[in-house]
Amino acid sequence: MQHVAITGSNRGIGLEVVRQLASRPETEIYAMCRKPDVAAELRALSKDSNGRVHLIALEVTDDASIRAAAAAVGTKTDRIDLLINNAAINPPGKTQTLETITSAEMLHVLHVNTVAPLLVVQAFTELLKKGSLPKVVNLSSEMGSLDDRDYGGYYGYCTSKAALNMVTRGLAADLAGYGIVTISLDPGWVQTEMGGDGADLTPEDSVRGILRVVDSLTRKDNGTYLRWNGRTLAW
C-alpha cells in the first residue's frame, strides 16, 4: 500500500491527482485543503474510495495548521511514501507588474508558494523517514526557471517558484541521508482556474505525466528540476 499526502487537493491539478491516485487500489491518499467540508468534488471522491481518500484540513499559511495536519495524518498511518506540495497561488498578472506590485502581494505569494512547502516537509519529515522509497515532489513551474526568464511581470509568482526550487535543492541535501528523494516538478501550462482555458494541457494529461515521472523516480533524480513529461528544465 502506498501512502500519499497532497496539499491543495480540492481543485485543479491537486484534485486530479487525488482522482487518478484513487483509481489505484493499493493507494491511501491524505487529501489536504483549507475547507474539506465544502469541497464537494473532493468529498465525492472520498465517498467513492472505500475509505482510501482521507480529507484533512490545512491552511498552508498557518504554521499551527500545518503541524495539526501532519498530526492528523499521523493518526491514520505511520508513514508517508509520497508528499506532493501542490497548493499555490498566482494572483492576476495585472497585480504583479512593475507598476503595481506591492510588498504585501510579494510576501503573500512567497508565503503560500515557497515558505509553506518547506514547513509542510518539516512537519511531515518523521512520517517520510518511515516511508517506502519516500519522495517529496514540489510542484514548481517553468516560470521559476531563471534561464527561461526573458519576459517581465509576474514578479510574485516567478520569484516564489524560483525560490521554491532553491528550497528543493536544500531539502534534497538535508533529506538524502534518509533515502528521501526530493524534486521540483513543472506540471506544464494546465487548463485550470489558475492556468486558464487557453492552456496547453488538460488536468488529466498533466497529471498522467506527473504520476509517470513520480513513479519512475530513483535516488539519482534527487534534487532535479523536471517537466511533467520527464524532461529536465534549466534552473
C-alpha positions in Angstrom: 0.0 0.0 0.0 1.4 3.4 -1.0 0.6 6.3 1.3 0.4 9.7 -0.4 -0.2 13.2 1.2 -1.0 16.1 -1.1 -1.8 19.8 -0.4 -4.2 21.9 -2.4 -6.3 18.9 -3.2 -9.7 20.5 -3.7 -9.4 21.8 -7.2 -7.3 21.8 -10.4 -4.2 19.7 -10.5 -4.5 18.6 -6.9 -8.0 17.3 -7.3 -7.0 15.4 -10.5 -4.0 13.9 -8.7 -6.4 12.6 -6.0 -8.8 11.3 -8.7 -6.1 9.4 -10.6 -4.4 8.0 -7.5 -7.8 6.9 -6.1 -8.1 4.6 -9.1 -5.1 2.7 -7.8 -6.4 0.1 -5.3 -3.2 -0.1 -3.4 -3.1 3.7 -2.5 -4.1 5.6 0.6 -4.5 9.3 0.0 -4.4 12.1 2.6 -6.0 15.0 0.7 -5.3 18.3 2.4 -7.1 21.6 1.7 -8.4 24.6 3.5 -12.1 23.7 3.8 -12.7 20.0 3.1 -16.2 20.3 4.4 -17.3 22.4 1.4 -15.0 20.7 -1.2 -17.8 18.9 -3.0 -15.8 17.1 -5.7 -13.2 16.0 -3.2 -15.8 14.8 -0.8 -17.4 12.7 -3.6 -14.1 11.1 -4.4 -13.6 10.3 -0.7 -17.1 8.8 -0.5 -16.4 6.6 -3.5 -12.9 5.4 -2.4 -13.9 2.8 0.1 -12.2 4.8 2.8 -8.9 5.3 0.9 -9.2 9.1 0.5 -8.9 10.8 3.8 -9.8 14.5 4.0 -7.5 16.7 6.2 -8.0 20.4 6.9 -4.9 22.5 6.1 -4.3 26.2 5.9 -0.8 26.4 4.5 -0.1 30.0 5.7 -0.8 28.9 9.3 2.1 27.1 11.0 -0.2 25.6 13.6 -2.5 24.2 10.9 0.4 22.6 9.1 1.5 20.9 12.3 -2.1 19.8 13.1 -2.5 18.4 9.6 0.7 16.3 9.9 -0.5 15.1 13.3 -3.9 14.2 11.9 -2.3 12.2 9.1 -0.1 10.5 11.7 -3.2 9.2 13.5 -4.1 7.3 10.3 -0.8 6.0 9.1 2.7 5.5 10.5 4.4 6.5 7.2 4.2 8.7 4.1 5.7 7.4 0.9 4.9 10.4 -1.3 4.3 14.0 -0.3 3.2 16.4 -3.1 3.3 20.1 -2.3 0.7 21.3 -4.8 -1.0 24.3 -3.1 -0.1 27.5 -4.8 -1.4 30.9 -5.9 -0.8 33.1 -8.9 -2.6 36.4 -8.5 -3.9 38.2 -11.6 -1.0 39.4 -13.8 -2.1 43.0 -13.6 -1.3 42.9 -9.9 2.2 41.6 -10.5 3.6 44.2 -12.9 6.5 46.6 -12.2 4.0 49.4 -11.8 1.5 47.6 -9.4 3.4 45.0 -7.4 3.4 45.7 -3.6 5.4 44.2 -0.7 2.2 42.7 0.7 1.5 40.9 -2.6 5.0 39.6 -2.9 5.1 38.4 0.7 1.8 36.6 0.4 2.7 34.8 -2.7 6.1 33.8 -1.3 4.4 32.6 1.9 2.0 30.3 0.1 4.3 29.1 -2.7 7.7 28.9 -1.0 7.6 29.1 2.8 4.6 26.8 3.2 6.0 23.9 1.2 9.2 24.0 3.3 7.2 23.9 6.5 4.9 21.2 5.2 8.0 19.0 4.6 9.4 19.9 8.0 6.1 18.7 9.6 6.0 15.5 7.6 9.7 14.6 7.8 9.3 11.9 10.5 6.5 10.2 8.5 8.6 10.4 5.4 11.6 8.8 7.1 9.5 5.7 7.6 8.2 5.6 4.0 9.0 3.1 1.3 11.2 4.8 -1.2 9.9 8.1 0.1 9.6 11.1 -2.3 8.9 14.8 -1.9 7.5 16.5 -5.0 7.4 20.3 -5.0 5.1 21.4 -7.9 7.1 24.3 -9.3 6.7 25.9 -12.7 8.7 26.7 -15.9 8.1 30.3 -14.7 10.5 29.6 -11.9 13.4 29.0 -14.3 16.0 31.8 -14.3 17.3 30.5 -17.6 13.9 31.0 -19.3 13.1 34.4 -17.7 13.1 36.6 -20.8 9.8 38.4 -20.0 8.6 40.9 -17.4 5.8 40.9 -14.9 4.5 38.1 -12.7 7.0 39.1 -10.0 5.4 37.3 -7.2 4.7 34.0 -8.9 8.0 33.7 -10.8 10.1 34.7 -7.7 8.2 32.3 -5.5 8.7 29.4 -7.8 12.4 30.2 -8.3 12.7 30.3 -4.5 10.8 27.0 -4.2 13.4 25.5 -6.5 16.1 26.6 -4.0 14.1 25.1 -1.2 14.0 21.8 -3.2 17.8 21.8 -3.5 18.2 22.4 0.2 15.7 19.6 1.1 17.4 17.3 -1.4 20.6 17.7 0.6 19.1 17.6 4.0 16.9 14.5 3.4 19.1 12.4 1.2 20.6 10.6 4.2 17.2 9.2 5.0 16.7 7.9 1.5 14.1 10.6 0.6 14.1 11.8 -3.0 13.1 15.5 -3.4 12.4 17.2 -6.8 10.9 20.2 -8.3 8.3 19.4 -11.0 6.7 21.6 -13.6 3.2 20.4 -14.3 3.0 22.3 -17.6 0.6 25.0 -18.6 -2.7 23.4 -17.5 -6.3 24.2 -18.1 -7.3 25.0 -14.5 -8.6 28.1 -12.8 -5.0 29.3 -12.5 -3.8 28.3 -16.0 -6.9 29.4 -17.9 -8.9 27.9 -20.7 -6.2 28.7 -23.3 -3.5 26.5 -21.6 -1.8 23.6 -23.5 -2.7 20.7 -21.2 -5.8 19.2 -19.7 -5.5 18.4 -16.0 -5.9 14.7 -16.9 -2.9 14.7 -19.3 -0.8 16.8 -17.0 -1.4 14.5 -14.0 -0.9 11.3 -16.1 2.5 12.7 -16.9 3.3 13.8 -13.4 2.5 10.4 -12.0 4.6 8.7 -14.6 7.5 10.9 -13.6 6.9 10.3 -9.9 6.6 6.6 -10.3 9.9 6.4 -12.1 11.9 8.5 -9.6 15.1 6.9 -8.2 17.8 8.3 -5.9 19.7 9.6 -8.9 16.9 12.0 -9.5 17.3 13.7 -6.1 17.5 17.5 -6.4 16.4 17.7 -10.0 14.0 20.1 -11.8 11.8 18.1 -14.2 8.9 18.7 -16.5 5.6 16.8 -16.4 6.9 14.8 -19.5 10.1 13.8 -17.7 12.4 16.2 -19.5 14.9 18.3 -17.5 14.4 22.0 -17.0 17.2 24.5 -16.7 17.4 26.2 -13.3 
